Structure formats: structure tokens, C-alpha cells
Amino acid sequence: MKTTGNTILITGGGSGIGRGLAEAFHRLGNQVIIAGRKQRALDETTTASPGMKSVTLDVSDPKSIQSFATQVTKDYPSLNVLINNAGIMRPENLLEASNDLSTAEKTVTTNLLGPIRLTAALLPSLRKQPRATIMTVSSGLAFVPFAVTPTYCATKAAIHSYSQSLRYQLKSTKVDVIELIPPYVQTTLMGDQQADDPRAMPLDEFLDEAMSILKTEPDVKEICVKRVYPLRFATEQGQEKYENFFTQFNDTMHS
């Protein structure tokens, strides 16, 4: 992926990693369009970066995705980069005697079906471009789950798998597939406390390292900052070491 001269659509671009990526690509001179549900957050982001555009989108709504894709490709015919970043992360207590699966279902619809649907809707247009990129945002938790958020971790594991299959199927086309695998980052994904958690990687440091990888390794398939290595490569240490790491990781995160 080239880091300049693109027209880039970023879902969940009004906050956190999505906003950070939008601002980073905007500074490099790309035309950036951010999408999200919260108009106020979109407006705040575009106001801070004159020239950046925004469109409202609820990735959990299939009908919204179809109409959005039709409109955005009409308004931005040079669109050649899709960054599937929008997502939610909510705790679930599986010991509760409840048949309420609304959190799990909303998480799957937003984090997994949303990117799949949007990718399918935009892929015909992306394939017409001289060069295009689809970037999926998974998580280090796709490889070592945080047990408090089981469905979130499951969706990110699925996004990793989906990205691999998508990359393979598109290998003979001009569309690249890149997976961004963040560690625990200081954002408000799970509330304000995460943004101040000293255990989390500062957002600016994460963005600087991720963008540096993208600039220096144009053929990269997975963007992994060093802080995510222990999670990303945990399974390569063997089953026993992985199980010990999984337990220790969750015990530490619970403390």
C-alpha cells in the first residue's frame, strides 16, 4: 500500500484508533472520508482537519451499508482504500443466568458482519481502481483472548481468519489486504478508564509505529507493533506455554 495519493474510507473514524489513522493519512495528503454513527464525533474530527470529509454509517445495519456504499462510490469515484475499523467491546458475564444475548449479537453484527458486508458492497468498485487496499483491524486479543470480553475476542479471531481468506482470493487482483493488529491501546473503547490505563500503549506511540511500518514495508500483510508480539505469537511457543501465558495474561488483566 502506498501511503499517499489515496482516497481512503475509515469506519469508526470519529474516535480512538480510527480517528488517529484518519488524521495520520490526512497529514500525508490523502483524501480521507470518515464514517460512523455519531455525527458530533465526526464533526469534531473533520473540523480539526480541514478537508477531511465525513458520512454517517451504522455498520450494524445491512440496509444502511448498501445505501452508503452506493452513495460513497458515487461521491468519491476514486475511493481505493477501505479501512474496516469500527467496532465495539463490551464485557459479558457468562455465569449469569440470563437468556439475554443482545451484547453478543450486537458485537457479532458490528465487529464481524459489518466489515464483511461493507467489504462485499465496496469490492466491485475497489477492483476497478488501478490499485486498492482493504485494511482490516483485528486485535492482539484475536490470538490470546481476554476472557471478560469473549464475543469481542471471537469476532477479532474471525476477522483475522477472514482477512487471510480474503487476501488469498484477491491475490490475482490489484486489491491488497492488510491486517492491523493493535495491542491494548489507550482509547475509550471500553470506557474512559482505558484511556488512562498505564498498562495500555499510548495511542500516539501506537500510531507512529504502525504508520512507520506501513511506510517502510509497503508489502506488509500484518501490521504488528512490538507491544503486540507476545499476543500475536503466543501460540508459536507451544501449547503448554500458551496455556500458562493465557492464564497469566487474564489474571493480570483482572487485577
C-alpha positions in Angstrom: 0.0 0.0 0.0 1.2 3.5 -0.9 0.7 6.0 1.9 0.0 8.9 -0.3 -2.3 9.7 -3.2 -5.2 7.7 -2.0 -8.9 8.3 -1.3 -9.5 6.5 2.0 -12.6 5.5 3.8 -12.3 4.7 7.5 -15.2 3.4 9.5 -15.2 4.3 13.2 -13.1 7.3 12.2 -14.5 9.7 14.8 -12.6 8.4 17.8 -9.7 6.3 19.0 -7.5 4.4 16.5 -9.9 5.3 13.7 -9.5 9.0 14.2 -5.8 8.6 14.7 -5.4 6.8 11.4 -7.6 9.4 9.7 -5.5 12.2 10.9 -2.3 10.5 10.1 -3.3 9.7 6.5 -4.8 13.2 6.1 -1.5 14.8 7.1 0.1 12.8 4.3 -2.1 14.5 1.8 -4.7 11.7 1.2 -8.4 12.4 0.7 -9.9 10.9 3.9 -13.5 10.1 4.5 -14.5 9.0 7.9 -17.7 7.2 8.7 -19.5 6.5 12.0 -22.8 6.6 13.9 -22.1 9.7 16.0 -22.4 12.9 14.0 -20.9 15.0 16.8 -17.7 12.9 16.8 -17.4 13.1 13.1 -17.9 16.8 13.0 -15.3 17.3 15.7 -12.8 15.2 13.8 -13.4 16.9 10.4 -13.3 20.4 12.0 -9.9 19.7 13.4 -8.7 18.5 10.0 -10.0 20.8 7.3 -10.5 19.0 4.0 -11.4 15.7 5.7 -14.9 14.5 4.9 -17.5 12.5 6.8 -20.5 10.4 6.2 -22.8 8.8 8.8 -22.9 5.0 8.8 -24.2 2.3 11.1 -22.2 -0.8 10.2 -24.7 -3.0 12.2 -27.5 -2.1 9.7 -27.3 -4.1 6.4 -29.6 -1.7 4.6 -27.6 1.3 5.7 -24.4 -0.3 4.4 -25.9 -0.9 0.9 -27.2 2.6 0.5 -24.0 4.0 2.0 -21.8 2.1 -0.4 -23.9 3.3 -3.4 -23.6 6.9 -2.3 -20.0 6.9 -1.3 -18.7 5.4 -4.5 -20.8 7.9 -6.4 -19.5 10.9 -4.4 -15.9 9.6 -4.3 -15.3 7.6 -7.5 -11.5 7.4 -6.8 -12.1 5.6 -3.5 -9.3 3.0 -3.4 -8.7 2.2 0.3 -11.2 0.8 2.8 -10.2 0.6 6.5 -12.7 -1.5 8.4 -12.1 -0.1 11.9 -15.5 0.3 13.6 -16.1 -2.0 16.5 -17.5 -2.3 20.0 -16.0 -4.1 23.0 -18.3 -5.0 26.0 -17.8 -7.3 28.9 -20.0 -10.4 29.3 -20.6 -12.5 32.4 -21.3 -16.0 31.1 -22.1 -17.2 34.6 -25.3 -15.0 34.8 -28.5 -17.0 34.4 -29.8 -15.0 31.5 -31.0 -15.6 28.0 -30.2 -12.1 27.0 -27.7 -12.4 24.2 -28.1 -8.8 23.0 -24.5 -7.9 23.8 -23.1 -10.9 21.9 -25.3 -10.5 19.0 -24.6 -6.7 18.7 -20.9 -7.4 18.9 -21.0 -10.0 16.1 -23.2 -7.8 13.9 -20.9 -4.8 14.4 -17.4 -6.3 14.5 -17.8 -9.2 12.1 -20.8 -8.9 9.8 -20.3 -5.1 9.4 -16.8 -5.4 7.9 -17.9 -8.4 5.8 -20.9 -6.6 4.4 -19.1 -3.4 3.7 -16.2 -5.1 2.1 -18.7 -7.1 -0.2 -20.5 -3.9 -1.0 -17.4 -1.9 -2.0 -15.3 -4.6 -3.5 -16.6 -4.3 -7.1 -15.7 -0.6 -7.0 -12.3 -1.2 -5.4 -11.5 -3.7 -8.1 -11.9 -1.1 -10.8 -9.2 1.1 -9.3 -5.6 0.9 -10.6 -4.5 -0.1 -7.1 -6.6 -0.7 -4.0 -6.3 -1.8 -0.4 -8.6 -3.3 2.2 -7.3 -2.9 5.7 -9.0 -4.9 8.5 -8.5 -4.0 12.1 -8.3 -7.1 14.4 -6.6 -7.2 17.8 -3.9 -9.0 19.7 -6.9 -10.5 21.5 -7.7 -12.5 18.4 -4.7 -14.7 19.4 -4.9 -14.6 23.2 -8.5 -13.8 24.3 -9.4 -11.6 27.2 -11.9 -13.8 28.9 -14.0 -10.9 30.2 -15.0 -10.0 26.6 -15.4 -13.4 24.9 -17.5 -12.4 21.9 -15.3 -9.4 21.1 -12.3 -11.7 21.0 -14.1 -14.3 19.0 -15.1 -11.6 16.4 -11.5 -10.4 16.1 -10.2 -14.0 15.7 -12.8 -14.3 12.9 -11.6 -11.1 11.3 -8.1 -12.5 11.3 -9.3 -15.6 9.6 -11.5 -13.7 7.1 -8.6 -11.4 6.2 -6.4 -14.4 5.3 -9.1 -15.9 3.1 -9.9 -12.5 1.5 -6.2 -11.9 0.8 -5.9 -15.4 -0.8 -8.9 -14.9 -3.0 -7.8 -11.5 -4.1 -4.2 -12.5 -4.8 -4.6 -12.2 -8.6 -6.3 -8.8 -8.4 -5.0 -5.3 -7.8 -6.5 -5.3 -4.3 -4.1 -5.8 -1.3 -5.4 -6.9 2.1 -3.6 -5.7 5.2 -4.5 -6.6 8.8 -3.8 -4.1 11.5 -3.3 -6.0 14.8 -3.3 -3.5 17.8 -2.3 -4.3 21.3 -4.1 -2.8 24.3 -4.1 0.9 23.4 -5.2 4.0 25.4 -8.5 4.7 23.8 -12.1 4.8 25.1 -13.1 1.5 23.5 -14.1 0.1 27.0 -14.6 3.5 28.7 -12.6 6.4 30.0 -10.6 4.3 32.3 -8.9 2.6 29.3 -7.6 5.9 28.0 -5.7 6.4 31.2 -4.6 2.9 31.9 -0.8 2.8 32.2 -0.8 -0.8 31.1 -2.1 0.3 27.7 0.1 1.6 24.9 -0.2 5.4 24.4 -2.3 6.0 21.2 0.3 8.3 19.6 3.0 5.8 20.1 0.9 3.1 18.5 0.0 5.2 15.5 3.6 6.4 15.0 4.9 2.8 15.0 2.1 1.5 12.8 2.4 4.2 10.2 6.2 3.7 10.2 5.7 0.0 9.4 3.3 0.9 6.6 5.7 3.4 5.1 8.8 1.2 5.3 7.2 -2.1 4.4 4.8 -1.4 1.5 4.1 -5.2 1.0 3.3 -5.9 4.7 0.4 -8.2 5.3 0.1 -7.8 9.1 1.0 -4.5 10.9 2.2 -5.6 14.3 3.8 -3.1 16.6 6.3 -4.7 19.1 3.9 -4.3 22.0 1.6 -6.9 20.4 4.2 -9.5 19.7 3.6 -11.5 23.0 -0.1 -11.9 22.0 0.3 -12.4 18.2 3.0 -15.1 18.5 1.9 -16.8 21.8 0.7 -20.0 20.1 4.2 -20.4 18.5 5.6 -21.2 21.9 3.8 -24.5 22.2 0.5 -25.5 23.9 1.8 -25.7 27.5 3.5 -22.3 27.3 0.5 -20.8 25.6 -1.9 -22.1 28.3 0.3 -20.6 31.0 0.5 -17.3 29.2 -3.2 -17.2 28.6 -3.9 -17.8 32.4 -1.3 -15.3 33.5 -2.5 -12.7 31.0 -6.1 -12.9 32.2 -5.1 -13.0 35.8 -3.1 -9.8 35.3 -5.8 -8.0 33.4 -8.3 -8.8 36.0 -6.2 -7.4 38.8 
